[in-house]
Every structure is written in structure tokens, then in C-alpha cells.
Amino acid sequence: MKLYFVLLMKSHFQSYPCPLQINPFWNLGFLLGITIILQIITGIFLGLHYTSDLNSAYSSLFFFIREIYYGWCLRLLHSSGASFVFLFL
């Protein structure tokens, strides 16, 4: 059964044509696209709860981190995503 599965997968992968011009830089473009989409999604969620008033901007940041479920994770993804955009460029 295992040999049949391996042969099936080999024939399945070999049946797709692939251009000869593809190089590893295509992967960087894909990663850049995923990172920009992640930036847009997390930026929208961060922007929904952000207050731009000078006196309450700092407290709205801590509200987002402490009171919203996985708010700390969204903020971390957004800040790391900004670094990844420049890394992949």
C-alpha cells in the first residue's frame, strides 16, 4: 500500500509542467505577498481599536494588548510583519 501511494504521488507531481525560468526568488515574492496581506489584515484590526487622541493613544494600546483576546499576538504579527516586508524587499 505504501509503495502504491509513493508511486501515485511521484506520477502526480511529474505530470505538472514547470517553466525553466523559475528560480528561488519567486519564493521571496510569494512570501512578500503573504506578508503584505498579513500587514493589511492586522492593520485593520489594530486600527479598529486605536485612538489617535494625544492623551488616550497610549492607554488604547494597552487596552488592545490586555483586554482584547490575542491582541498582543496581532500587535506582534503587525510589528514583525513590517520587518519582514523590508527583509523580503
Order of alpha helices (4+ residues) and beta strands (2+ residues): alpha-alpha-alpha-alpha
